Amino acid sequence: MDNRIARSTLRVRGFHLDGYAHVNNARYLEFLEEGRWAYFEQQFDLAELFNRGLAAVAVNLNINYRRAAVIHDELEVLTSLAGLNHRSAIIHQEINRVADGKRIADADFTFVLLDTHTGRAMAIEGELRDTLTPYVLSPAADRA
């Protein structure tokens, strides 16, 4: 697997389920957030970023629910940087069932980098862009 893709796994527990005995749609947001934390931990020194006064702040999330996950399913969350804009970046994520590889959900998460000292979004340029660009994985690239 491409080292620009972070992989995290989790098991569906009873408290993830709704009255229809499948994972509640809001829980997928938590699964995706777990995947993003794993991504940032794998790719970057989080402590160093925080010490520099940077924070990733959500501005948009688009999610596609493909099929239901149920109790005891083991799920794999794949997370990669899919694009850089002037003031925002996009992370692409997929949730797949490990047993059969079936896609459960996929999402595109747009964020800005916030300067915690000023409270303002930073332009992604110069050294910051140079640092992030090698991590961008084209959405059309093979994610296996």
Phi, psi and omega in degrees: 000142178304131183287358174273359179250125176270139180241127173226151181234157176206158178251136179289126180251165181303324182287351175278346189271154173255190182295347179263007177066026170230168184299130178294142184303325181293332179295329179299327177298321177292319178298318179294321178296320176302318178296322179292320176299317178298320179299308182296324177293322181287318189268333189225158173276097185301318180300319180293320178296315179297320178295331177280355179084029179254142174217139176271124184239128181294136173236342179196144174220124174245122183235140174246121176269118186263317179201165184280142168255144184233173184307139180075356173298138170264127183246146177245129177253120177255131186227133178211157175280122187253346180185153176237133173247189181293317182236003182217167177221159182237130173253130175260137180225147176229140172246121181237148173280127184295318187302321184233000179074005183291139177288127177265315180201160170217156185207153170241124185246118179259135180221160171245157173264120183263133171278108185292343178282324182256341183076017182244150175292141181263147171289141178266090184213171176060226183300322180298314178295318179300324179289319185278328187307317180296343181273348183291125178246118182305137178303334181277350182291155177292124183261008181280000000 
